[in-house]
Amino acid sequence: MEHIEASVRSANGRLEKLESDIVRLSQELTRVRDNRQADQERLRHDLAVAIEAVSNRTGEIDELRAQAASLAGAIRGMQATEHALDQRQEETARRIESIRARIESFEGRVNENGRAAEEVMTDLATLRTELGRTVEALHTVRENHAEQAGATHAALDSLREAAVEPGHRLARLEDARRSEEVVFERIHVTLGSLAAVDQSAQAGLEKISRLVSENEAGLREEIVRVRGELESAVRTLRQIADERMVRQQAEITSAVDSAKRAHDAASRFSETSNRLRSQMEGALHLLQTGERQRLERARDNAVRELRAYDERGTVDDSMAQAPEPRPTQLSRDGA
């Protein structure tokens, strides 16, 4: 009887100890649950901060993308401006070629006018030479007729004085003298006409020479002026093109540098965000794994104690007095 009472008291003591162990395990489970909730709250807070940072960085990335798009638009605008400048240069080159062709045409016309003037002057010189020869021949004829007229007058005078020839022969001689005088007058008229023609030809030649000289001088002055204007326009266009090209190259270089810096910043931010996300995910995984392991260990200890009590009717003192599991460094630090 006493042995049964002692067994009952021993069993009651073991039950009390088991109940205390169960209470202690429940408290440990509660504390572990509270720590887990606190760690989860800290992790949520850290994730919210990281998400906010990522959102801010996303805004910066959007701004950088907008700047890159603006720079790309500026580059396209500069390329369009450069294309328009090339078209203007091509059009200017075509105009220059057209003006050069006109200048060559003017020079050809000047040369043709010069050759025509030379031909006219040659013809006039030939005509003058022929007129001179004709005048000399007429002068010779006039001198011959004058000599013949003198000889006829002398013969008439001698015949009159001698009164030897009959009257009809004298009349024929008079008729011959009058016909010679008529021929002599015609020769004078012809000489006058030839002199007028010579003067008119000389005046026409001088006028043609003057017109050719004036036309040639005017054309040469126009050619010189147009060439000067073309050279000035070409120099101005080349200077403008060089300045625009230098400025556009500087702007393109600056835009490319800005785009590269923006791309580098976006790449660094992306790497930082990925690294932070992987770290947060790793911390959350470690936290969840550690808490799960702690809960599994506490559950296994309680199951072993209950099995030991059911099997032997005693509680394993080593298990009952097992040291309290310490929270992990991760659970204390909160990721």
VOBA-1610 file (N, C-alpha, C; in pm, whole numbers, padded with zeros to 5 digits, always signed):
BEGIN
Met+00083-00120+00000Met+00000+00000+00000Met+00086+00124+00000Glu+00184+00124+00084Glu+00277+00237+00090Glu+00355+00248-00040His+00386+00128-00096His+00459+00130-00224His+00372+00191-00333Ile+00243+00160-00331Ile+00153+00218-00432Ile+00141+00367-00412Glu+00128+00409-00283Glu+00118+00553-00257Glu+00245+00624-00301Ala+00362+00560-00277Ala+00487+00622-00319Ala+00493+00631-00471Ser+00444+00524-00537Ser+00442+00528-00684Ser+00349+00637-00734Val+00233+00649-00664Val+00139+00754-00705Val+00200+00893-00686Arg+00267+00909-00566Arg+00330+01040-00542Arg+00440+01068-00645Ser+00516+00960-00677Ser+00621+00979-00777Ser+00561+01014-00913Ala+00449+00943-00945Ala+00384+00973-01074Ala+00328+01114-01075Asn+00267+01153-00956Asn+00214+01290-00949Asn+00327+01393-00964Gly+00442+01364-00903Gly+00554+01457-00916Gly+00602+01468-01061Arg+00606+01344-01122Arg+00648+01348-01263Arg+00546+01423-01350Leu+00414+01402-01317Leu+00311+01474-01393Leu+00324+01625-01374Glu+00351+01666-01248Glu+00368+01808-01222Glu+00490+01863-01299Lys+00597+01781-01295Lys+00717+01825-01370Lys+00688+01831-01519Leu+00611+01730-01571Leu+00576+01730-01712Leu+00489+01851-01745Glu+00394+01881-01654Glu+00310+01999-01678Glu+00393+02127-01679Ser+00488+02132-01583Ser+00575+02251-01582Ser+00659+02258-01710Asp+00704+02138-01755Asp+00780+02138-01881Asp+00693+02181-01999Ile+00566+02133-01995Ile+00475+02173-02103Ile+00450+02323-02098Val+00433+02375-01975Val+00413+02521-01962Val+00535+02596-02012Arg+00655+02540-01972Arg+00779+02606-02019Arg+00791+02602-02170Leu+00754+02485-02229Leu+00760+02475-02374Leu+00659+02568-02442Ser+00542+02579-02378Ser+00442+02671-02434Ser+00493+02814-02429Gln+00555+02849-02317Gln+00612+02985-02306Gln+00722+03005-02412Glu+00805+02899-02427Glu+00911+02910-02529Glu+00851+02926-02668Leu+00743+02846-02695Leu+00678+02860-02824Leu+00619+02999-02843Thr+00560+03053-02736Thr+00503+03188-02743Thr+00613+03291-02768Arg+00724+03273-02691Arg+00835+03367-02710Arg+00892+03358-02851Val+00906+03230-02900Val+00956+03212-03037Val+00862+03275-03138Arg+00727+03258-03113Arg+00629+03318-03205Arg+00637+03470-03202Asp+00654+03525-03080Asp+00665+03671-03069Asp+00791+03722-03139Asn+00903+03648-03115Asn+01027+03687-03184Asn+01013+03679-03335Arg+00944+03573-03376Arg+00923+03558-03521Arg+00838+03672-03576Gln+00732+03708-03504Gln+00649+03819-03550Gln+00729+03949-03552Ala+00810+03970-03445Ala+00892+04091-03443Ala+00992+04093-03559Asp+01054+03974-03583Asp+01147+03966-03695Asp+01076+03990-03828Gln+00954+03933-03839Gln+00879+03955-03962Gln+00840+04102-03978Glu+00805+04169-03868Glu+00773+04312-03875Glu+00896+04393-03919Arg+01011+04360-03857Arg+01134+04429-03897Arg+01166+04402-04044Leu+01147+04275-04084Leu+01173+04242-04224Leu+01077+04316-04317Arg+00948+04324-04278Arg+00853+04400-04359Arg+00894+04546-04369His+00936+04602-04253His+00980+04741-04254His+01100+04759-04347Asp+01197+04667-04334Asp+01315+04677-04421Asp+01276+04661-04568Leu+01184+04568-04594Leu+01138+04551-04732Leu+01066+04675-04783Ala+00984+04737-04695Ala+00915+04860-04736Ala+01016+04970-04766Val+01117+04982-04681Val+01222+05084-04706Val+01294+05053-04837Ala+01325+04923-04858Ala+01394+04887-04982Ala+01305+04913-05103Ile+01174+04880-05089Ile+01082+04905-05202Ile+01071+05054-05229Glu+01066+05136-05121Glu+01061+05281-05141Glu+01187+05332-05211Ala+01303+05276-05166Ala+01428+05316-05231Ala+01428+05274-05378Val+01378+05151-05400Val+01370+05105-05539Val+01276+05193-05620Ser+01163+05235-05558Ser+01069+05323-05628Ser+01135+05456-05661Asn+01208+05510-05562Asn+01279+05638-05588Asn+01380+05620-05700Arg+01455+05508-05691Arg+01551+05482-05798Arg+01481+05460-05932Thr+01362+05399-05926Thr+01286+05380-06051Thr+01249+05514-06111Gly+01209+05610-06024Gly+01182+05745-06074Gly+01305+05808-06137Glu+01420+05789-06071Glu+01544+05841-06129Glu+01574+05773-06262Ile+01550+05641-06268Ile+01573+05570-06394Ile+01480+05621-06503Asp+01351+05645-06466Asp+01258+05701-06565Asp+01305+05838-06612Glu+01352+05917-06515Glu+01403+06050-06554Glu+01523+06038-06645Leu+01613+05943-06611Leu+01730+05922-06696Leu+01688+05871-06834Arg+01587+05783-06835Arg+01538+05736-06964Arg+01478+05850-07045Ala+01402+05939-06975Ala+01346+06055-07045Ala+01458+06144-07100Gln+01562+06165-07016Gln+01676+06244-07065Gln+01742+06176-07183Ala+01757+06042-07175Ala+01817+05971-07289Ala+01731+05984-07414Ala+01596+05974-07395Ala+01507+05992-07511Ala+01518+06132-07567Ser+01525+06233-07474Ser+01541+06372-07521Ser+01672+06389-07596Leu+01778+06327-07542Leu+01908+06335-07610Leu+01902+06266-07745Ala+01832+06151-07749Ala+01818+06083-07879Ala+01741+06169-07978Gly+01634+06238-07928Gly+01562+06329-08017Gly+01649+06444-08064Ala+01731+06498-07970Ala+01822+06606-08009Ala+01922+06557-08114Ile+01971+06434-08093Ile+02066+06378-08190Ile+01998+06361-08326Arg+01871+06310-08324Arg+01800+06297-08451Arg+01778+06434-08516Gly+01744+06537-08431Gly+01727+06671-08487Gly+01856+06723-08548Met+01968+06699-08478Met+02097+06744-08532Met+02130+06669-08661Gln+02096+06538-08665Gln+02118+06464-08789Gln+02032+06518-08902Ala+01904+06553-08868Ala+01818+06613-08971Ala+01873+06748-09017Thr+01923+06829-08918Thr+01983+06957-08955Thr+02105+06937-09043Glu+02186+06838-09007Glu+02305+06809-09088Glu+02265+06764-09228His+02157+06681-09237His+02107+06637-09368His+02058+06756-09449Ala+01982+06848-09382Ala+01934+06968-09453Ala+02052+07053-09499Leu+02154+07065-09412Leu+02273+07141-09450Leu+02343+07077-09569Asp+02351+06943-09568Asp+02411+06874-09683Asp+02331+06901-09810Gln+02197+06898-09797Gln+02114+06927-09914Gln+02137+07069-09963Arg+02146+07166-09867Arg+02171+07304-09907Arg+02308+07317-09973Gln+02406+07246-09919Gln+02539+07250-09980Gln+02535+07191-10121Glu+02461+07078-10136Glu+02449+07020-10271Glu+02378+07116-10366Glu+02270+07181-10316Glu+02199+07278-10400Glu+02290+07394-10436Thr+02368+07442-10335Thr+02462+07551-10362Thr+02567+07508-10464Ala+02614+07382-10449Ala+02712+07331-10546Ala+02653+07327-10686Arg+02525+07282-10694Arg+02460+07280-10826Arg+02446+07421-10883Arg+02409+07518-10794Arg+02398+07655-10841Arg+02534+07709-10886Ile+02637+07673-10810Ile+02772+07717-10848Ile+02811+07659-10983Glu+02779+07529-11004Glu+02809+07467-11133Glu+02732+07535-11245Ser+02602+07570-11215Ser+02522+07640-11317Ser+02583+07776-11350Ile+02624+07848-11244Ile+02684+07981-11267Ile+02817+07966-11341Arg+02894+07862-11306Arg+03018+07839-11380Arg+02991+07809-11527Ala+02883+07730-11550Ala+02847+07703-11689Ala+02808+07831-11761Arg+02731+07919-11688Arg+02694+08047-11750Arg+02818+08132-11777Ile+02913+08129-11682Ile+03037+08206-11703Ile+03112+08153-11824Glu+03119+08018-11832Glu+03186+07961-11950Glu+03112+07997-12078Ser+02976+08000-12069Ser+02899+08042-12187Ser+02929+08187-12222Phe+02934+08274-12115Phe+02970+08415-12140Phe+03107+08426-12205Glu+03203+08347-12148Glu+03337+08352-12206Glu+03335+08304-12351Gly+03254+08196-12375Gly+03244+08150-12513Gly+03183+08255-12604Arg+03078+08325-12552Arg+03018+08432-12632Arg+03117+08544-12655Val+03194+08577-12549Val+03295+08682-12567Val+03396+08641-12672Asn+03438+08513-12662Asn+03534+08466-12761Asn+03474+08467-12901Glu+03343+08423-12910Glu+03277+08426-13041Glu+03264+08569-13093Asn+03224+08662-13001Asn+03216+08802-13042Asn+03352+08855-13086Gly+03456+08813-13012Gly+03590+08858-13050Gly+03628+08804-13186Arg+03597+08673-13208Arg+03630+08617-13339Arg+03547+08684-13450Ala+03417+08708-13420Ala+03334+08776-13521Ala+03386+08916-13547Ala+03426+08987-13439Ala+03481+09121-13458Ala+03610+09116-13540Glu+03693+09015-13509Glu+03816+09001-13587Glu+03785+08974-13734Glu+03681+08885-13758Glu+03645+08860-13897Glu+03593+08985-13965Val+03506+09062-13894Val+03454+09187-13952Val+03568+09284-13979Met+03659+09294-13879Met+03773+09385-13900Met+03858+09339-14016Thr+03875+09205-14028Thr+03954+09154-14143Thr+03884+09187-14274Asp+03749+09163-14275Asp+03674+09196-14398Asp+03682+09344-14429Leu+03668+09428-14323Leu+03676+09573-14346Leu+03814+09615-14394Ala+03916+09549-14335Ala+04051+09581-14381Ala+04069+09541-14528Thr+04013+09424-14562Thr+04021+09381-14703Thr+03945+09478-14792Leu+03823+09518-14745Leu+03744+09613-14823Leu+03818+09746-14837Arg+03881+09789-14727Arg+03957+09915-14734Arg+04071+09902-14833Thr+04136+09786-14827Thr+04247+09766-14923Thr+04196+09770-15067Glu+04084+09699-15090Glu+04028+09700-15226Glu+03982+09840-15266Leu+03920+09914-15169Leu+03879+10051-15199Leu+04000+10138-15231Gly+04107+10116-15155Gly+04228+10194-15184Gly+04281+10165-15322Arg+04279+10034-15356Arg+04326+09999-15491Arg+04235+10061-15597Thr+04100+10055-15571Thr+04007+10113-15669Thr+04027+10263-15682Val+04046+10329-15568Val+04071+10475-15573Val+04198+10506-15650Glu+04304+10427-15623Glu+04429+10449-15696Glu+04408+10429-15846Ala+04328+10320-15879Ala+04303+10297-16022Ala+04224+10411-16083Leu+04122+10462-16007Leu+04044+10573-16057Leu+04129+10700-16072His+04216+10721-15973His+04309+10835-15985His+04397+10820-16108Thr+04442+10699-16130Thr+04525+10676-16249Thr+04446+10702-16376Val+04317+10651-16377Val+04232+10675-16494Val+04207+10823-16513Arg+04181+10893-16396Arg+04156+11037-16406Arg+04279+11110-16460Glu+04394+11069-16411Glu+04516+11134-16462Glu+04535+11105-16610Asn+04507+10977-16648Asn+04520+10943-16790Asn+04421+11023-16874His+04295+11032-16824His+04194+11109-16897His+04232+11257-16900Ala+04289+11302-16789Ala+04332+11444-16788Ala+04441+11466-16894Glu+04532+11371-16899Glu+04637+11386-17001Glu+04578+11379-17142Gln+04482+11279-17157Gln+04419+11269-17289Gln+04338+11395-17323Ala+04267+11447-17217Ala+04190+11571-17240Ala+04282+11686-17278Gly+04396+11693-17207Gly+04492+11799-17243Gly+04544+11784-17386Ala+04573+11655-17418Ala+04621+11631-17555Ala+04513+11665-17658Thr+04385+11630-17623Thr+04273+11661-17716Thr+04253+11810-17732His+04256+11881-17615His+04242+12027-17622His+04356+12087-17705Ala+04477+12034-17684Ala+04590+12086-17763Ala+04571+12058-17911Ala+04520+11934-17939Ala+04497+11902-18082Ala+04387+11990-18139Leu+04278+12013-18061Leu+04170+12100-18108Leu+04221+12243-18132Asp+04299+12286-18036Asp+04352+12422-18053Asp+04440+12431-18179Ser+04522+12325-18193Ser+04609+12329-18312Ser+04529+12319-18441Leu+04419+12235-18438Leu+04334+12224-18556Leu+04261+12354-18583Arg+04212+12418-18474Arg+04144+12545-18496Arg+04241+12647-18557Glu+04358+12643-18496Glu+04454+12741-18550Glu+04488+12710-18697Ala+04504+12582-18723Ala+04543+12550-18861Ala+04424+12555-18956Ala+04301+12525-18903Ala+04177+12524-18983Ala+04192+12432-19104Val+04266+12324-19080Val+04291+12232-19188Val+04180+12127-19194Glu+04140+12074-19071Glu+04039+11967-19067Glu+03903+12024-19098Pro+03819+11940-19163Pro+03683+11986-19190Pro+03601+11999-19063Gly+03482+12060-19076Gly+03399+12088-18960Gly+03342+11964-18892His+03308+11863-18975His+03248+11744-18910His+03350+11673-18823Arg+03483+11672-18866Arg+03584+11610-18781Arg+03601+11687-18654Leu+03593+11815-18662Leu+03600+11898-18543Leu+03482+11870-18452Ala+03365+11850-18511Ala+03246+11819-18429Ala+03263+11686-18358Arg+03320+11586-18433Arg+03342+11457-18367Arg+03440+11471-18252Leu+03543+11554-18275Leu+03638+11573-18166Leu+03572+11642-18045Glu+03481+11737-18076Glu+03409+11803-17966Glu+03321+11703-17891Asp+03255+11619-17972Asp+03172+11516-17905Asp+03256+11421-17817Ala+03373+11386-17873Ala+03461+11298-17793Ala+03506+11367-17667Arg+03534+11501-17680Arg+03578+11573-17560Arg+03466+11580-17458Arg+03339+11606-17509Arg+03227+11613-17414Arg+03201+11477-17347Ser+03213+11371-17427Ser+03193+11237-17367Ser+03302+11206-17264Glu+03425+11251-17295Glu+03530+11231-17196Glu+03505+11312-17071Glu+03451+11433-17089Glu+03419+11513-16970Glu+03309+11445-16886Val+03209+11389-16961Val+03102+11317-16888Val+03161+11199-16810Val+03252+11125-16878Val+03316+11012-16809Val+03397+11061-16692Phe+03466+11177-16713Phe+03545+11233-16605Phe+03457+11272-16487Glu+03337+11330-16513Glu+03246+11366-16405Glu+03193+11241-16334Arg+03163+11139-16415Arg+03118+11015-16353Arg+03226+10956-16263Ile+03351+10967-16312Ile+03463+10917-16228Ile+03470+10994-16097His+03450+11129-16106His+03449+11209-15982His+03337+11165-15888Val+03218+11145-15948Val+03104+11100-15865Val+03135+10965-15801Thr+03192+10876-15881Thr+03226+10743-15828Thr+03329+10752-15716Leu+03430+10840-15739Leu+03531+10861-15634Leu+03468+10915-15506Gly+03373+11012-15525Gly+03304+11064-15405Gly+03224+10956-15334Ser+03154+10874-15414Ser+03076+10765-15352Ser+03167+10666-15280Leu+03282+10635-15348Leu+03376+10543-15283Leu+03432+10601-15155Ala+03460+10733-15155Ala+03510+10797-15033Ala+03405+10793-14923Ala+03276+10817-14962Ala+03169+10809-14861Ala+03156+10667-14806Val+03165+10570-14900Val+03159+10430-14855Val+03275+10398-14762Asp+03393+10451-14798Asp+03510+10428-14713Asp+03490+10490-14575Gln+03440+10612-14571Gln+03415+10676-14442Gln+03310+10601-14361Ser+03201+10562-14430Ser+03096+10486-14361Ser+03149+10353-14308Ala+03229+10285-14390Ala+03287+10158-14344Ala+03381+10180-14227Gln+03460+10292-14234Gln+03549+10322-14123Gln+03470+10350-13995Ala+03362+10428-14009Ala+03278+10458-13892Ala+03213+10331-13838Gly+03163+10245-13929Gly+03104+10118-13884Gly+03206+10030-13815Leu+03327+10027-13872Leu+03433+09948-13809Leu+03466+10000-13669Glu+03478+10134-13658Glu+03507+10191-13525Glu+03394+10162-13427Lys+03268+10176-13477Lys+03155+10149-13389Lys+03153+10003-13346Ile+03177+09912-13441Ile+03181+09770-13406Ile+03293+09741-13307Ser+03410+09800-13330Ser+03522+09780-13238Ser+03487+09830-13099Arg+03424+09950-13095Arg+03387+10008-12964Arg+03284+09920-12893Leu+03181+09873-12968Leu+03080+09787-12907Leu+03139+09656-12857Val+03227+09597-12940Val+03291+09472-12899Val+03375+09494-12773Ser+03451+09606-12772Ser+03534+09635-12654Ser+03447+09656-12530Glu+03340+09737-12547Glu+03252+09761-12433Glu+03184+09633-12388Asn+03135+09554-12483Asn+03069+09428-12446Asn+03165+09334-12377Glu+03286+09324-12434Glu+03385+09235-12374Glu+03423+09282-12234Ala+03445+09414-12218Ala+03480+09467-12086Ala+03368+09444-11987Gly+03242+09471-12031Gly+03128+09449-11941Gly+03114+09303-11901Leu+03130+09215-12000Leu+03120+09073-11968Leu+03231+09028-11875Arg+03351+09078-11899Arg+03462+09041-11811Arg+03440+09095-11670Glu+03391+09221-11660Glu+03360+09275-11527Glu+03251+09193-11458Glu+03147+09156-11535Glu+03040+09074-11478Glu+03093+08938-11434Ile+03181+08879-11516Ile+03240+08751-11479Ile+03323+08763-11353Val+03404+08868-11344Val+03487+08889-11225Val+03399+08909-11102Arg+03291+08992-11120Arg+03202+09018-11006Arg+03132+08891-10960Val+03079+08814-11057Val+03009+08689-11021Val+03105+08591-10957Arg+03228+08582-11011Arg+03325+08492-10950Arg+03356+08534-10807Gly+03372+08665-10783Gly+03397+08713-10648Gly+03282+08679-10555Glu+03158+08702-10603Glu+03043+08669-10520Glu+03035+08519-10492Leu+03063+08438-10594Leu+03061+08294-10574Leu+03167+08249-10474Glu+03287+08301-10488Glu+03393+08264-10395Glu+03359+08306-10253Ser+03302+08429-10239Ser+03261+08474-10106Ser+03151+08386-10049Ala+03051+08351-10135Ala+02942+08264-10089Ala+02994+08126-10049Val+03087+08073-10130Val+03144+07941-10099Val+03221+07945-09968Arg+03302+08053-09949Arg+03376+08065-09822Arg+03281+08076-09704Thr+03174+08158-09721Thr+03078+08174-09612Thr+03009+08041-09581Leu+02965+07971-09687Leu+02899+07842-09664Leu+02993+07741-09599Arg+03118+07739-09644Arg+03212+07646-09582Arg+03236+07680-09436Gln+03248+07812-09406Gln+03268+07853-09267Gln+03148+07815-09182Ile+03025+07843-09235Ile+02904+07808-09160Ile+02896+07657-09140Ala+02926+07582-09246Ala+02920+07436-09236Ala+03021+07384-09135Asp+03144+07441-09138Asp+03246+07397-09041Asp+03202+07429-08899Glu+03152+07553-08877Glu+03107+07590-08743Glu+02993+07500-08697Arg+02895+07477-08786Arg+02783+07390-08747Arg+02830+07248-08721Met+02924+07201-08804Met+02973+07066-08784Met+03045+07053-08650Val+03129+07153-08617Val+03200+07148-08489Val+03101+07154-08373Arg+03003+07247-08384Arg+02905+07259-08277Arg+02821+07132-08263Gln+02778+07074-08376Gln+02699+06952-08370Gln+02781+06836-08316Gln+02908+06829-08355Gln+02992+06722-08301Gln+03008+06736-08151Ala+03026+06862-08102Ala+03037+06884-07958Ala+02908+06846-07887Glu+02793+06887-07946Glu+02664+06852-07885Glu+02642+06702-07885Ile+02675+06637-07997Ile+02658+06492-08003Ile+02749+06422-07903Thr+02874+06470-07892Thr+02966+06411-07795Thr+02914+06427-07653Ser+02864+06551-07622Ser+02808+06574-07489Ser+02686+06487-07464Ala+02599+06476-07566Ala+02480+06392-07550Ala+02517+06246-07530Val+02615+06199-07608Val+02659+06060-07593Val+02719+06037-07455Asp+02801+06134-07407Asp+02859+06121-07273Asp+02750+06118-07167Ser+02649+06208-07180Ser+02539+06209-07083Ser+02462+06078-07087Ala+02436+06029-07210Ala+02366+05901-07221Ala+02447+05787-07159Lys+02580+05789-07182Lys+02664+05686-07122Lys+02662+05695-06970Arg+02669+05820-06917Arg+02664+05835-06772Arg+02531+05787-06717Ala+02422+05823-06787Ala+02289+05778-06744Ala+02279+05625-06748His+02333+05566-06856His+02330+05420-06868His+02414+05355-06759Asp+02532+05413-06729Asp+02615+05358-06622Asp+02545+05369-06487Ala+02481+05488-06462Ala+02410+05505-06336Ala+02295+05405-06325Ala+02221+05388-06436Ala+02110+05291-06435Ala+02162+05149-06413Ser+02276+05117-06476Ser+02332+04983-06457Ser+02376+04962-06312Arg+02443+05065-06254Arg+02485+05053-06114Arg+02364+05039-06022Phe+02262+05120-06049Phe+02143+05111-05965Phe+02076+04975-05979Ser+02070+04924-06104Ser+02010+04793-06124Ser+02088+04685-06049Glu+02222+04693-06055Glu+02303+04596-05982Glu+02281+04608-05832Thr+02276+04734-05782Thr+02252+04755-05638Thr+02116+04702-05598Ser+02013+04730-05680Ser+01878+04683-05649Ser+01872+04531-05649Asn+01934+04470-05749Asn+01935+04323-05753Asn+02009+04265-05633Arg+02123+04327-05599Arg+02198+04278-05484Arg+02118+04294-05355Leu+02052+04411-05337Leu+01970+04434-05218Leu+01853+04337-05213Arg+01789+04314-05329Arg+01676+04222-05332Arg+01720+04079-05296Ser+01836+04039-05352Ser+01885+03904-05321Ser+01922+03893-05173Gln+01982+04002-05118Gln+02014+04000-04975Gln+01888+03990-04889Met+01785+04069-04923Met+01660+04065-04847Met+01595+03928-04858Glu+01594+03872-04979Glu+01535+03739-04996Glu+01614+03634-04917Gly+01748+03646-04922Gly+01829+03553-04844Gly+01804+03566-04695Ala+01793+03692-04648Ala+01767+03714-04505Ala+01631+03657-04466Leu+01530+03682-04552Leu+01397+03627-04522Leu+01400+03475-04521His+01472+03416-04616His+01482+03270-04620His+01551+03217-04495Leu+01662+03282-04457Leu+01733+03238-04336Leu+01645+03253-04213Leu+01573+03365-04206Leu+01486+03387-04091Leu+01377+03280-04084Gln+01312+03257-04198Gln+01207+03156-04199Gln+01263+03017-04168Thr+01381+02987-04224Thr+01443+02855-04200Thr+01481+02840-04053Gly+01542+02945-03993Gly+01582+02939-03852Gly+01463+02924-03759Glu+01359+03001-03783Glu+01239+02989-03698Glu+01175+02852-03713Arg+01171+02803-03837Arg+01113+02672-03858Arg+01194+02564-03787Gln+01328+02576-03794Gln+01413+02477-03726Gln+01394+02483-03575Arg+01383+02605-03519Arg+01362+02618-03375Arg+01229+02556-03334Leu+01124+02586-03411Leu+00993+02528-03379Leu+00995+02376-03393Glu+01064+02326-03498Glu+01072+02182-03514Glu+01148+02116-03399Arg+01258+02182-03353Arg+01332+02126-03240Arg+01245+02124-03114Ala+01173+02232-03086Ala+01086+02235-02967Ala+00977+02129-02976Arg+00920+02116-03099Arg+00816+02013-03116Arg+00874+01874-03096Asp+00993+01848-03150Asp+01055+01716-03135Asp+01085+01686-02989Asn+01133+01787-02912Asn+01161+01766-02769Asn+01034+01729-02693Ala+00925+01803-02723Ala+00799+01773-02654Ala+00748+01635-02691Val+00758+01597-02820Val+00712+01463-02861Val+00795+01355-02794Arg+00929+01374-02787Arg+01014+01274-02725Arg+00982+01258-02576Glu+00958+01369-02507Glu+00926+01361-02365Glu+00794+01287-02343Leu+00693+01319-02429Leu+00564+01251-02413Leu+00577+01102-02444Arg+00655+01067-02547Arg+00675+00926-02578Arg+00749+00854-02465Ala+00851+00921-02413Ala+00925+00860-02302Ala+00835+00838-02181Tyr+00748+00933-02154Tyr+00655+00916-02041Tyr+00558+00803-02068Asp+00507+00798-02192Asp+00411+00692-02223Asp+00476+00555-02221Glu+00602+00547-02268Glu+00668+00417-02275Glu+00721+00371-02140Arg+00789+00457-02065Arg+00853+00415-01941Arg+00782+00466-01818Gly+00691+00557-01837Gly+00623+00614-01721Gly+00711+00714-01650Thr+00823+00752-01712Thr+00914+00850-01653Thr+00946+00954-01758Val+00996+01062-01706Val+01038+01170-01795Val+01188+01173-01800Asp+01245+01181-01922Asp+01390+01189-01937Asp+01438+01319-01878Asp+01516+01304-01767Asp+01563+01426-01701Asp+01654+01508-01790Ser+01729+01435-01872Ser+01818+01511-01962Ser+01740+01596-02060Met+01625+01539-02107Met+01541+01617-02198Met+01462+01721-02124Ala+01414+01681-02006Ala+01336+01778-01928Ala+01418+01896-01888Gln+01547+01871-01861Gln+01636+01980-01821Gln+01723+02027-01937Ala+01674+02007-02058Ala+01751+02053-02175Ala+01761+02204-02173Pro+01877+02257-02211Pro+01892+02405-02207Pro+01796+02471-02303Glu+01756+02589-02265Glu+01662+02667-02347Glu+01728+02706-02478Pro+01660+02676-02591Pro+01722+02713-02721Pro+01735+02863-02731Arg+01859+02904-02771Arg+01887+03046-02784Arg+01845+03095-02923Pro+01793+03214-02930Pro+01757+03268-03062Pro+01881+03286-03149Thr+01865+03268-03277Thr+01978+03280-03369Thr+02019+03425-03384Gln+02141+03440-03436Gln+02191+03576-03460Gln+02103+03650-03559Leu+02049+03577-03657Leu+01963+03639-03758Leu+01834+03690-03697Ser+01773+03605-03602Ser+01648+03648-03538Ser+01671+03767-03447Arg+01791+03773-03384Arg+01819+03888-03297Arg+01845+04015-03376Asp+01917+03999-03486Asp+01952+04120-03564Asp+01841+04164-03657Gly+01750+04072-03690Gly+01641+04109-03780Gly+01689+04140-03920Ala+01759+04043-03985Ala+01808+04057-04123Ala+01903+04171-04132
//
